[in-house]
Amino acid sequence: MKLTAELIAELELLTLFNPDNTQEGLKIHHDAAPAMVAAGERLFAKGLISQVDGGYLTSLGLDAVEQLRTVLTILKPA
């Protein structure tokens, strides 16, 4: 799997969600960076977030964020 700019933007957006509080959402404003707006649209289409402009993590999104958190912890410099 190749890490494209689009995939990296999606991962970066997912890191902004707080998996410890599922009632805490995220709003992607219309004047946000175009890459973040597009990442939100893709994550919504993939079923990871509840709204095209952010919203809340779905159960699939929560699973993805937890896995991402694990990977980032493993890769973090000692």
KOLROKOL-695968 format. One record per residue (C-alpha): x, y, z; residue number from 1; residue in one letter; chain. Coordinates in steps of 0.1 Angstrom, whole numbers. Layout:
<recs>
<<X, Y, Z>, NUM, "A", "A">
...
</recs>
This chain:
<recs>
<<0, 0, 0>, 1, "M", "A">
<<14, 34, -10>, 2, "K", "A">
<<9, 64, 12>, 3, "L", "A">
<<-6, 90, -11>, 4, "T", "A">
<<-12, 126, -2>, 5, "A", "A">
<<-49, 119, 0>, 6, "E", "A">
<<-44, 90, 24>, 7, "L", "A">
<<-21, 110, 46>, 8, "I", "A">
<<-47, 138, 48>, 9, "A", "A">
<<-73, 113, 59>, 10, "E", "A">
<<-50, 99, 86>, 11, "L", "A">
<<-42, 135, 98>, 12, "E", "A">
<<-79, 143, 100>, 13, "L", "A">
<<-86, 111, 119>, 14, "L", "A">
<<-59, 121, 145>, 15, "T", "A">
<<-80, 152, 153>, 16, "L", "A">
<<-108, 131, 167>, 17, "F", "A">
<<-108, 122, 204>, 18, "N", "A">
<<-115, 84, 206>, 19, "P", "A">
<<-118, 87, 244>, 20, "D", "A">
<<-150, 109, 241>, 21, "N", "A">
<<-174, 98, 214>, 22, "T", "A">
<<-196, 128, 221>, 23, "Q", "A">
<<-169, 151, 210>, 24, "E", "A">
<<-172, 158, 173>, 25, "G", "A">
<<-153, 178, 148>, 26, "L", "A">
<<-163, 205, 123>, 27, "K", "A">
<<-144, 210, 90>, 28, "I", "A">
<<-151, 246, 81>, 29, "H", "A">
<<-157, 256, 44>, 30, "H", "A">
<<-125, 278, 45>, 31, "D", "A">
<<-103, 249, 58>, 32, "A", "A">
<<-75, 237, 37>, 33, "A", "A">
<<-89, 220, 5>, 34, "P", "A">
<<-70, 188, 14>, 35, "A", "A">
<<-88, 186, 47>, 36, "M", "A">
<<-122, 193, 32>, 37, "V", "A">
<<-117, 166, 6>, 38, "A", "A">
<<-104, 142, 33>, 39, "A", "A">
<<-136, 148, 52>, 40, "G", "A">
<<-157, 140, 22>, 41, "E", "A">
<<-137, 107, 16>, 42, "R", "A">
<<-139, 97, 52>, 43, "L", "A">
<<-177, 103, 51>, 44, "F", "A">
<<-180, 83, 19>, 45, "A", "A">
<<-161, 54, 35>, 46, "K", "A">
<<-184, 55, 66>, 47, "G", "A">
<<-158, 66, 91>, 48, "L", "A">
<<-174, 99, 101>, 49, "I", "A">
<<-211, 109, 104>, 50, "S", "A">
<<-211, 141, 83>, 51, "Q", "A">
<<-193, 152, 52>, 52, "V", "A">
<<-179, 181, 71>, 53, "D", "A">
<<-169, 162, 102>, 54, "G", "A">
<<-195, 153, 128>, 55, "G", "A">
<<-187, 123, 149>, 56, "Y", "A">
<<-168, 91, 145>, 57, "L", "A">
<<-189, 61, 134>, 58, "T", "A">
<<-182, 28, 151>, 59, "S", "A">
<<-159, 20, 121>, 60, "L", "A">
<<-142, 53, 124>, 61, "G", "A">
<<-137, 47, 161>, 62, "L", "A">
<<-120, 14, 153>, 63, "D", "A">
<<-98, 31, 127>, 64, "A", "A">
<<-88, 58, 151>, 65, "V", "A">
<<-79, 33, 178>, 66, "E", "A">
<<-58, 13, 153>, 67, "Q", "A">
<<-42, 45, 141>, 68, "L", "A">
<<-33, 55, 177>, 69, "R", "A">
<<-17, 21, 182>, 70, "T", "A">
<<4, 25, 150>, 71, "V", "A">
<<15, 60, 159>, 72, "L", "A">
<<24, 48, 194>, 73, "T", "A">
<<46, 20, 180>, 74, "I", "A">
<<63, 43, 156>, 75, "L", "A">
<<69, 72, 180>, 76, "K", "A">
<<106, 78, 186>, 77, "P", "A">
<<119, 64, 219>, 78, "A", "A">
</recs>
